[in-house]
Amino acid sequence: MSKAIVLVAFGSANLEGIKQSIGLLEQDLNEYFDGEYTVLKAFTSNKIIELLKERHDYIIPHLSKALFNLVNQGYEEVIIQPLHIMSTSDIKRIEEVVDEYKYSMKRIVVCKTLFSNEEEVLIKESKEIANIICDDSEKSDILLVGHGSKKKSNKIYDIIAESVREKCNKRVYLATLEGEKTLDLAIEEILKDDTKKIVLKSLFIIPGKHVIDDILNSNDSWSEKLKSKGIEITIGKKSLLQYEKIREMYIKRINKIIES
């Protein structure tokens, strides 16, 4: 029986970022399953798919196209792993696409996102992530950076930040691109604590446009704003998937679904 694992993300037009995040997980999965499963990636943003093709002649299919191809190629078991930090409207769209193919295969399953929406499970998961982040931390205090959401509470980020704070025993600040946890508020806290040095830790799965432009490179980037306040910063790993132990978490989850 032909079997596949599909890694699904909203998408990123940063080709190098894709290779250094999703690409690493693809490699690890290929090594772990040693040919038993075909591993491929798919995006849900048509705009980003078109940008990748135009700029780099690099083809990543939309999830619906990827599943259509797998059905035509005779695949009978497909494991879908969303590469999202939490369940969002994009996950619902993924499930809707998958529903269109559930009668075309013997088995098609959507795995959970990196973090659960259930608080008890989320606390446990955030402690796992905190161990990984803290093991890779320098001596400086930490600024965690996430995407956030205008529509949802950023409670998930607060729980992650608290877990990192408890594990690292350092000052841990939090800022998100969207929502109430703004960089300005984080800077206020940093200055109030008279913190001079921080290491920036990304809570993004893929180091895409937000990490490269909004946080690192543009003239009004977060890095520049922090430096302008006399805060010395260093940049940690660019995305969660660049941590080997987080990729191992994904592999364990996928394997658990396969064995269930």
Backbone bond lengths (Angstrom), bond angles and torsions (degrees), N, CA, C in turn:
res aa  C-N    CA-C-N  psi(-1)  N-CA   C-N-CA  omega(-1)  CA-C   N-CA-C  phi
1 M - - - 1.467 - - 1.519 109.61 -
2 S 1.344 117.55 127.01 1.460 122.03 179.16 1.529 109.61 -76.02
3 K 1.342 115.40 132.83 1.462 120.75 -174.86 1.524 110.18 -132.78
4 A 1.336 116.08 149.17 1.458 120.10 -177.62 1.525 111.22 -142.93
5 I 1.334 114.84 153.88 1.467 123.29 171.14 1.522 106.80 -118.89
6 V 1.326 116.30 124.97 1.465 120.93 -179.64 1.525 108.91 -111.89
7 L 1.331 116.46 119.48 1.463 122.45 176.45 1.525 107.70 -90.74
8 V 1.325 116.91 117.49 1.469 121.08 -172.12 1.524 110.79 -114.69
9 A 1.333 115.20 127.70 1.462 121.55 174.96 1.518 109.35 -130.49
10 F 1.331 116.09 162.66 1.459 119.74 172.30 1.525 108.53 -59.87
11 G 1.344 115.18 -43.61 1.455 119.59 175.24 1.506 113.10 130.61
12 S 1.312 115.75 163.49 1.459 123.86 175.68 1.514 108.17 -151.37
13 A 1.331 116.72 139.53 1.471 120.94 177.29 1.517 111.34 -89.05
14 N 1.327 117.23 1.65 1.462 121.84 178.55 1.534 108.45 -87.14
15 L 1.322 116.23 97.40 1.460 120.89 -174.08 1.523 112.36 -60.45
16 E 1.319 116.78 -43.99 1.466 119.47 -179.91 1.525 110.41 -64.48
17 G 1.346 115.82 -37.16 1.460 119.85 177.86 1.516 112.04 -63.49
18 I 1.325 116.49 -37.88 1.473 121.23 177.28 1.526 109.90 -62.58
19 K 1.328 115.38 -46.79 1.468 120.06 -177.84 1.523 111.58 -64.30
20 Q 1.353 116.06 -35.00 1.456 120.15 -176.67 1.527 113.70 -91.93
21 S 1.324 117.09 14.62 1.463 120.63 176.48 1.533 109.37 -137.29
22 I 1.321 116.39 -78.83 1.467 119.28 177.92 1.523 110.35 -60.67
23 G 1.330 115.91 -38.69 1.464 119.66 -179.66 1.521 112.45 -59.35
24 L 1.335 116.97 -36.90 1.469 120.60 178.89 1.524 110.88 -67.85
25 L 1.339 115.84 -39.84 1.470 119.02 178.25 1.526 110.42 -67.58
26 E 1.329 117.40 -38.20 1.469 120.75 175.40 1.530 110.49 -57.22
27 Q 1.326 115.86 -47.67 1.478 120.39 -179.23 1.525 110.64 -60.44
28 D 1.327 116.49 -45.60 1.465 120.44 -178.55 1.529 111.42 -63.21
29 L 1.331 116.22 -41.65 1.463 120.07 179.02 1.520 111.57 -66.02
30 N 1.323 116.97 -40.25 1.463 120.51 177.85 1.528 111.30 -62.24
31 E 1.330 115.88 -39.71 1.467 120.05 178.39 1.535 110.26 -68.82
32 Y 1.329 116.19 -41.75 1.470 120.24 -176.11 1.522 111.24 -66.86
33 F 1.326 117.24 -45.85 1.463 120.49 -176.22 1.524 113.23 -90.99
34 D 1.317 116.59 -11.03 1.470 122.33 170.39 1.530 112.99 47.91
35 G 1.340 115.56 49.82 1.465 119.68 174.98 1.506 115.94 89.05
36 E 1.335 117.21 -8.86 1.468 119.47 -179.80 1.524 110.84 -67.63
37 Y 1.349 115.69 -33.63 1.459 121.52 178.02 1.523 109.51 -122.29
38 T 1.315 116.53 137.05 1.459 121.52 168.84 1.524 107.12 -77.75
39 V 1.323 117.06 128.72 1.466 121.10 -178.79 1.532 108.85 -109.89
40 L 1.320 116.66 127.39 1.458 120.74 178.26 1.514 110.15 -144.47
41 K 1.324 115.98 165.22 1.456 120.72 179.32 1.519 110.30 -117.59
42 A 1.346 114.76 155.65 1.462 121.34 178.78 1.521 108.16 -147.97
43 F 1.327 116.06 151.23 1.460 121.86 176.96 1.527 109.56 -113.33
44 T 1.324 115.76 165.31 1.467 119.96 176.05 1.524 112.05 -111.38
45 S 1.343 117.51 -6.36 1.460 121.07 178.94 1.529 110.24 -98.01
46 N 1.331 116.30 111.00 1.464 120.03 177.19 1.520 111.88 -62.74
47 K 1.330 116.72 -35.06 1.464 120.47 -179.97 1.521 111.19 -61.25
48 I 1.317 116.68 -45.22 1.464 120.64 -179.29 1.532 110.32 -68.97
49 I 1.314 117.12 -38.38 1.466 121.02 176.66 1.524 110.28 -58.05
50 E 1.335 116.23 -43.32 1.469 120.97 179.40 1.526 111.36 -67.41
51 L 1.348 117.71 -39.86 1.466 121.42 178.84 1.525 111.56 -62.33
52 L 1.322 117.02 -42.90 1.465 120.99 178.70 1.529 111.35 -61.57
53 K 1.321 115.61 -40.52 1.464 120.12 179.46 1.522 111.28 -67.80
54 E 1.342 116.57 -42.99 1.464 120.82 -178.51 1.524 112.39 -68.52
55 R 1.324 116.41 -45.17 1.465 121.11 -173.68 1.524 113.30 -81.03
56 H 1.326 116.61 -36.37 1.468 119.76 -170.37 1.532 113.79 -126.14
57 D 1.323 116.89 -2.08 1.467 121.30 -173.67 1.530 109.79 53.18
58 Y 1.315 114.65 40.85 1.467 122.49 -176.65 1.525 107.52 -113.70
59 I 1.308 116.38 122.83 1.467 121.27 -173.38 1.523 111.24 -104.38
60 I 1.324 114.71 119.46 1.461 121.59 167.68 1.522 105.96 -123.55
61 P 1.323 119.43 124.10 1.467 120.55 -175.63 1.521 112.64 -75.85
62 H 1.308 114.76 156.46 1.454 120.07 167.64 1.531 107.18 -67.21
63 L 1.328 117.00 151.92 1.468 120.44 -178.37 1.526 111.64 -53.87
64 S 1.326 117.56 -42.90 1.466 119.97 -178.56 1.524 111.14 -62.55
65 K 1.333 117.02 -38.28 1.463 121.48 178.17 1.524 110.59 -68.55
66 A 1.316 116.49 -41.30 1.465 120.52 179.31 1.529 110.74 -61.22
67 L 1.327 116.79 -44.08 1.462 120.20 179.60 1.524 111.51 -68.84
68 F 1.319 116.56 -38.46 1.467 120.98 176.54 1.530 110.18 -58.23
69 N 1.341 115.83 -44.70 1.468 120.39 179.68 1.525 111.79 -65.00
70 L 1.326 116.14 -40.83 1.468 119.97 -179.29 1.529 111.21 -64.27
71 V 1.322 116.56 -41.09 1.464 120.04 177.31 1.528 110.13 -61.61
72 N 1.320 116.51 -46.29 1.470 120.76 -179.37 1.524 112.55 -64.73
73 Q 1.331 116.08 -26.99 1.465 120.28 179.77 1.527 112.14 -88.59
74 G 1.331 116.31 2.10 1.461 120.25 174.46 1.513 115.66 86.73
75 Y 1.333 118.03 16.82 1.467 119.58 177.73 1.526 109.38 -71.48
76 E 1.329 115.66 137.82 1.464 120.41 -175.27 1.526 113.20 -114.79
77 E 1.327 117.21 -16.56 1.463 120.98 177.22 1.521 108.63 -132.38
78 V 1.344 116.31 125.85 1.463 121.07 179.99 1.528 109.38 -134.62
79 I 1.326 115.62 126.92 1.457 122.85 176.24 1.527 107.66 -104.61
80 I 1.325 116.59 121.85 1.463 122.07 179.83 1.526 108.69 -100.63
81 Q 1.340 116.80 119.90 1.467 120.53 176.67 1.520 110.18 -112.95
82 P 1.347 117.59 104.17 1.467 119.73 176.22 1.530 110.79 -68.03
83 L 1.319 116.17 136.69 1.467 121.18 177.81 1.529 108.43 -103.06
84 H 1.314 115.25 64.58 1.457 123.26 -179.44 1.523 107.93 -123.77
85 I 1.315 116.44 145.44 1.460 118.99 -178.36 1.521 111.10 -70.11
86 M 1.347 116.51 -30.42 1.459 119.75 178.74 1.524 109.51 -152.76
87 S 1.316 115.95 168.76 1.453 121.32 -179.21 1.525 110.15 -72.43
88 T 1.331 116.32 124.59 1.462 122.54 -178.49 1.534 108.50 -133.28
89 S 1.324 115.28 -173.64 1.460 119.59 177.11 1.521 111.06 -62.24
90 D 1.334 116.75 -27.14 1.463 120.15 178.62 1.530 110.87 -65.53
91 I 1.325 117.19 -33.34 1.462 121.16 177.22 1.528 109.81 -65.92
92 K 1.313 117.16 -39.22 1.469 120.66 177.86 1.525 110.49 -62.41
93 R 1.341 116.08 -38.79 1.466 119.64 178.26 1.525 110.70 -66.96
94 I 1.326 116.80 -37.45 1.465 120.81 176.37 1.523 109.86 -61.47
95 E 1.324 116.34 -45.65 1.473 120.64 -179.77 1.524 111.42 -63.52
96 E 1.322 116.60 -35.95 1.474 120.39 178.22 1.525 110.90 -65.46
97 V 1.339 116.50 -41.52 1.467 120.35 177.52 1.524 110.42 -64.42
98 V 1.333 116.15 -44.31 1.460 121.03 -179.30 1.529 111.18 -62.43
99 D 1.323 116.85 -37.64 1.467 120.70 179.70 1.529 112.22 -58.45
100 E 1.323 116.54 -29.60 1.468 120.71 -179.64 1.530 111.99 -67.72
101 Y 1.347 116.08 -18.70 1.470 120.00 -174.95 1.528 113.25 -114.85
102 K 1.337 117.78 2.40 1.460 118.95 -173.73 1.528 113.51 -66.67
103 Y 1.338 117.10 -20.09 1.465 119.20 177.49 1.531 111.97 -96.91
104 S 1.323 116.35 0.99 1.470 120.55 -178.88 1.526 112.13 -98.68
105 M 1.340 116.37 -6.63 1.462 121.41 -178.96 1.513 109.94 -134.49
106 K 1.307 116.44 161.18 1.460 120.44 176.47 1.517 110.66 -70.53
107 R 1.345 115.18 -35.73 1.463 118.73 -179.04 1.519 110.40 -151.47
108 I 1.330 116.29 129.37 1.461 121.63 172.91 1.526 107.34 -141.93
109 V 1.331 116.56 123.87 1.461 121.86 -171.54 1.527 109.91 -130.85
110 V 1.339 116.34 138.99 1.464 121.92 173.61 1.525 108.44 -101.96
111 C 1.326 116.89 119.24 1.463 121.45 178.64 1.535 110.32 -77.43
112 K 1.314 116.27 170.51 1.461 121.87 -179.16 1.532 110.93 -78.93
113 T 1.333 114.95 160.25 1.459 121.03 174.45 1.533 109.47 -73.19
114 L 1.341 116.04 174.19 1.465 119.46 -176.69 1.526 111.39 -59.65
115 F 1.327 116.73 -40.60 1.464 120.79 179.17 1.519 110.46 -118.73
116 S 1.321 115.31 143.31 1.456 121.76 179.44 1.530 110.66 -84.13
117 N 1.329 116.88 157.36 1.469 121.45 172.31 1.524 111.51 -86.02
118 E 1.342 116.68 -9.76 1.461 120.91 178.11 1.527 108.69 -83.51
119 E 1.321 116.55 122.50 1.464 120.78 -170.32 1.530 113.13 -58.18
120 E 1.320 117.71 -42.59 1.467 120.41 -177.71 1.524 110.87 -62.98
121 V 1.329 116.76 -42.67 1.462 121.20 178.53 1.520 110.16 -70.11
122 L 1.337 116.29 -39.75 1.459 121.97 -179.44 1.522 111.21 -59.78
123 I 1.311 117.02 -42.39 1.469 120.66 179.69 1.527 110.53 -60.75
124 K 1.323 116.21 -43.36 1.470 120.47 178.29 1.525 110.64 -63.32
125 E 1.339 116.62 -45.22 1.467 120.92 -179.17 1.520 111.29 -65.63
126 S 1.336 116.74 -39.13 1.463 119.84 -178.73 1.528 111.35 -66.08
127 K 1.322 116.30 -30.52 1.465 119.65 177.34 1.533 110.58 -69.41
128 E 1.335 116.28 -36.63 1.469 119.80 175.66 1.518 110.60 -62.03
129 I 1.341 116.23 -45.77 1.457 120.83 179.86 1.519 110.51 -65.73
130 A 1.326 117.00 -39.28 1.468 121.22 178.99 1.525 110.91 -59.37
131 N 1.328 116.86 -41.97 1.472 120.16 177.80 1.521 110.94 -58.98
132 I 1.328 115.90 -41.87 1.468 120.89 -178.32 1.524 110.73 -68.46
133 I 1.330 116.73 -46.34 1.471 120.86 -179.22 1.517 111.07 -64.31
134 C 1.318 117.22 -43.12 1.463 121.17 -176.72 1.525 112.12 -70.52
135 D 1.331 116.75 -33.22 1.466 119.69 177.21 1.519 111.50 -63.21
136 D 1.337 116.41 -23.57 1.463 121.10 -176.53 1.531 111.85 -106.56
137 S 1.314 117.26 11.72 1.461 120.45 -174.59 1.521 112.16 -90.78
138 E 1.333 113.79 150.26 1.446 121.29 173.96 1.533 108.61 -83.64
139 K 1.327 116.31 -169.36 1.456 120.02 -178.11 1.529 112.58 -78.51
140 S 1.327 116.81 -15.22 1.460 120.74 -176.53 1.525 111.57 -70.61
141 D 1.320 115.09 162.21 1.460 120.46 170.34 1.529 108.36 -70.47
142 I 1.335 116.97 169.81 1.468 121.37 -166.46 1.531 111.59 -121.88
143 L 1.328 115.97 137.24 1.459 122.09 167.48 1.522 107.20 -114.01
144 L 1.333 116.25 112.02 1.455 121.80 176.40 1.524 109.13 -84.56
145 V 1.319 116.66 134.71 1.462 121.63 -177.76 1.523 109.70 -122.57
146 G 1.326 117.17 122.87 1.451 121.96 178.27 1.516 111.65 -127.83
147 H 1.305 115.75 173.47 1.461 119.56 179.27 1.516 111.37 -76.38
148 G 1.329 116.57 -46.33 1.449 120.28 -177.93 1.519 111.73 76.03
149 S 1.323 115.34 -177.28 1.462 120.58 -178.81 1.515 110.11 -153.18
150 K 1.326 116.00 140.49 1.459 120.51 175.94 1.524 110.75 -79.58
151 K 1.330 115.94 -24.17 1.457 120.72 -173.93 1.520 112.48 -91.89
152 K 1.317 116.81 -29.18 1.458 119.90 -174.88 1.528 110.51 -113.64
153 S 1.295 114.31 158.29 1.453 119.65 173.29 1.525 109.23 -65.37
154 N 1.326 115.13 146.33 1.462 119.28 176.98 1.530 110.94 -91.79
155 K 1.313 115.72 25.46 1.466 120.49 -178.14 1.515 111.98 -56.23
156 I 1.329 115.74 -35.21 1.466 119.98 -179.89 1.527 110.57 -58.09
157 Y 1.325 116.97 -39.91 1.462 120.65 -179.96 1.526 111.67 -70.75
158 D 1.332 116.14 -36.05 1.469 119.42 176.99 1.529 110.76 -61.41
159 I 1.326 116.11 -41.35 1.467 120.33 -179.38 1.526 110.50 -66.79
160 I 1.334 116.58 -41.16 1.468 120.15 177.43 1.526 110.31 -62.30
161 A 1.339 116.00 -45.92 1.463 120.64 -178.91 1.525 111.33 -61.06
162 E 1.334 116.72 -41.02 1.461 120.11 179.64 1.529 110.98 -65.45
163 S 1.325 116.70 -38.62 1.467 120.00 178.59 1.526 111.04 -65.49
164 V 1.332 116.88 -40.85 1.475 121.00 177.87 1.527 109.53 -65.30
165 R 1.327 115.82 -40.38 1.474 120.95 -179.91 1.530 110.51 -61.22
166 E 1.325 116.71 -45.23 1.463 121.37 -179.17 1.518 111.82 -66.11
167 K 1.337 116.05 -40.58 1.463 120.63 -176.78 1.526 111.90 -73.48
168 C 1.325 117.02 -44.49 1.469 120.52 -173.37 1.511 113.29 -84.02
169 N 1.341 115.86 -21.73 1.459 120.38 -176.51 1.531 110.64 56.60
170 K 1.318 115.61 43.98 1.459 122.53 177.97 1.518 108.50 -132.42
171 R 1.335 115.57 169.85 1.460 118.17 170.78 1.519 108.28 -70.92
172 V 1.312 116.27 128.02 1.467 121.06 -179.45 1.526 108.47 -126.02
173 Y 1.332 115.50 121.46 1.460 121.93 179.81 1.528 108.79 -109.51
174 L 1.328 115.34 161.97 1.456 120.31 -176.54 1.519 110.17 -138.67
175 A 1.333 115.91 136.20 1.465 120.69 173.68 1.522 108.46 -145.02
176 T 1.338 115.63 143.63 1.465 120.52 178.38 1.525 109.49 -126.29
177 L 1.328 115.77 152.67 1.462 121.07 -179.62 1.522 111.65 -68.49
178 E 1.332 116.21 -32.17 1.457 121.31 177.97 1.524 109.01 -123.74
179 G 1.334 115.48 153.62 1.458 119.13 178.61 1.515 112.04 97.09
180 E 1.333 115.31 -168.43 1.463 121.78 -171.64 1.521 114.38 -83.25
181 K 1.309 117.73 -17.57 1.467 120.92 -177.23 1.536 109.97 -84.16
182 T 1.311 116.69 70.73 1.462 120.85 -173.44 1.523 112.09 -78.66
183 L 1.338 114.69 161.82 1.465 120.02 176.52 1.520 110.78 -63.37
184 D 1.334 117.36 -38.40 1.465 120.52 -179.50 1.530 111.22 -59.13
185 L 1.329 116.67 -41.19 1.464 119.75 178.07 1.525 111.09 -66.45
186 A 1.341 116.04 -39.00 1.470 119.80 178.15 1.526 110.38 -64.03
187 I 1.332 116.79 -41.30 1.471 120.69 179.26 1.526 110.46 -62.91
188 E 1.328 116.50 -40.00 1.464 120.24 176.74 1.526 110.91 -57.16
189 E 1.322 116.35 -44.98 1.471 120.88 179.11 1.521 111.15 -64.60
190 I 1.331 115.73 -43.93 1.468 120.68 -178.96 1.521 110.82 -60.44
191 L 1.337 116.69 -45.68 1.468 121.10 -179.57 1.524 111.22 -68.61
192 K 1.325 116.17 -37.53 1.466 120.26 178.55 1.521 111.05 -61.77
193 D 1.326 116.20 -38.03 1.471 121.28 179.33 1.525 112.02 -81.23
194 D 1.335 116.28 -3.77 1.468 121.56 -177.35 1.530 111.34 57.34
195 T 1.338 115.19 37.60 1.460 121.15 178.02 1.530 108.83 -79.32
196 K 1.313 116.44 128.38 1.467 121.19 -174.43 1.527 113.31 -100.03
197 K 1.336 116.29 -29.61 1.466 120.04 -176.36 1.527 109.60 -130.95
198 I 1.325 115.99 135.81 1.462 119.80 174.90 1.525 109.54 -138.67
199 V 1.305 114.90 153.94 1.462 120.52 171.51 1.526 107.08 -109.68
200 L 1.309 115.81 130.85 1.462 121.50 -178.36 1.521 109.73 -88.03
201 K 1.321 116.31 122.92 1.463 122.35 -179.27 1.526 110.02 -117.47
202 S 1.315 115.93 120.51 1.455 121.03 -177.27 1.523 111.44 -81.96
203 L 1.335 115.53 138.25 1.460 122.02 172.11 1.526 110.56 -106.32
204 F 1.336 116.09 23.84 1.457 121.33 174.60 1.522 109.69 -88.75
205 I 1.325 116.44 144.41 1.459 120.92 176.96 1.525 110.17 -72.44
206 I 1.346 116.12 -44.29 1.463 122.51 -177.40 1.527 108.76 -118.79
207 P 1.334 119.52 135.46 1.466 120.94 176.95 1.521 110.91 -78.91
208 G 1.322 116.41 76.68 1.460 120.92 -176.70 1.511 112.74 -93.83
209 K 1.339 116.03 -151.11 1.465 122.32 -174.83 1.526 111.91 -57.73
210 H 1.323 117.76 -41.66 1.459 120.10 -177.29 1.525 111.61 -60.61
211 V 1.324 116.65 -43.42 1.460 120.32 -178.92 1.520 110.38 -69.94
212 I 1.336 116.95 -45.60 1.459 120.78 -174.35 1.527 111.56 -71.47
213 D 1.333 117.73 -47.57 1.462 121.25 -174.49 1.527 112.96 -90.96
214 D 1.321 116.47 -59.01 1.465 119.96 -173.60 1.531 112.41 -64.12
215 I 1.310 116.40 -36.22 1.461 119.14 -172.65 1.521 113.00 -99.44
216 L 1.338 117.34 -36.19 1.461 118.88 -170.78 1.523 116.35 -107.89
217 N 1.328 118.95 -49.39 1.464 120.18 -160.07 1.521 117.99 -104.19
218 S 1.315 119.35 -31.55 1.466 119.66 -173.38 1.528 111.02 -71.29
219 N 1.338 114.89 163.82 1.467 120.09 -178.50 1.523 112.63 -62.78
220 D 1.335 116.16 -30.86 1.468 119.78 178.16 1.523 111.27 -105.74
221 S 1.331 115.66 29.52 1.463 121.16 -179.27 1.526 110.52 -67.09
222 W 1.312 114.56 164.11 1.463 120.13 177.83 1.528 110.52 -61.24
223 S 1.312 116.88 -38.56 1.470 120.79 179.68 1.521 110.53 -58.21
224 E 1.345 116.50 -46.38 1.458 120.98 -178.96 1.527 111.75 -65.97
225 K 1.335 116.60 -39.78 1.467 120.43 179.33 1.523 111.17 -63.28
226 L 1.326 116.24 -40.89 1.466 120.23 178.93 1.524 111.18 -66.89
227 K 1.323 115.65 -43.46 1.471 119.89 179.57 1.520 111.42 -63.51
228 S 1.345 115.99 -35.45 1.472 119.77 -178.93 1.528 112.25 -66.05
229 K 1.331 116.55 -18.62 1.465 121.54 177.99 1.530 111.27 -95.76
230 G 1.320 115.83 10.09 1.460 119.93 178.46 1.508 114.19 78.83
231 I 1.321 116.41 18.91 1.466 120.74 -179.78 1.516 108.90 -97.50
232 E 1.308 116.63 122.22 1.468 121.69 178.83 1.527 108.99 -81.86
233 I 1.337 116.88 126.54 1.465 118.92 -177.29 1.525 111.23 -123.59
234 T 1.302 114.19 150.63 1.466 121.74 167.91 1.528 106.43 -125.18
235 I 1.320 115.26 152.45 1.460 120.51 -177.19 1.518 109.66 -101.81
236 G 1.311 116.02 123.58 1.457 120.48 176.92 1.518 110.36 -81.23
237 K 1.303 116.96 -161.72 1.463 120.51 179.05 1.517 109.53 -58.84
238 K 1.317 115.98 147.77 1.460 120.70 -171.39 1.527 114.74 -80.31
239 S 1.334 117.97 -20.82 1.470 119.55 179.66 1.521 110.07 -156.45
240 L 1.325 114.86 159.29 1.463 119.84 -178.18 1.523 112.33 -62.37
241 L 1.338 117.60 -35.75 1.461 120.24 -177.94 1.524 112.90 -70.07
242 Q 1.313 117.70 -8.00 1.457 119.35 176.01 1.529 112.00 -83.80
243 Y 1.327 116.17 -5.27 1.461 120.29 172.46 1.524 108.43 -87.79
244 E 1.300 116.77 122.02 1.463 121.06 -179.01 1.526 111.52 -58.60
245 K 1.323 116.61 -38.75 1.464 119.55 -177.01 1.529 112.17 -68.99
246 I 1.326 117.53 -28.76 1.469 119.66 176.07 1.523 109.88 -72.69
247 R 1.331 116.34 -37.25 1.469 118.83 174.68 1.522 110.15 -63.62
248 E 1.314 117.13 -35.80 1.460 121.09 176.70 1.532 110.71 -64.44
249 M 1.336 116.71 -35.86 1.470 120.59 177.03 1.523 110.22 -61.44
250 Y 1.326 115.96 -44.21 1.466 119.78 178.66 1.531 110.49 -62.18
251 I 1.316 116.78 -43.54 1.468 120.32 -178.42 1.530 110.53 -62.38
252 K 1.319 116.74 -42.47 1.462 120.69 178.85 1.534 110.90 -62.24
253 R 1.330 116.04 -41.54 1.466 119.35 179.87 1.508 111.96 -65.82
254 I 1.330 115.51 -43.75 1.467 119.54 179.71 1.527 109.70 -63.73
255 N 1.322 116.27 -43.41 1.470 120.39 -179.57 1.528 111.15 -63.80
256 K 1.336 116.52 -36.64 1.466 120.76 178.84 1.526 110.58 -64.09
257 I 1.337 116.20 -40.55 1.473 120.57 177.96 1.520 110.05 -65.23
258 I 1.323 116.33 -42.38 1.458 120.91 -179.15 1.526 111.05 -61.25
259 E 1.326 116.42 -40.18 1.452 121.50 -176.89 1.533 113.38 -81.13
260 S 1.326 117.44 -12.06 1.463 120.16 -176.82 1.518 112.30 -77.11
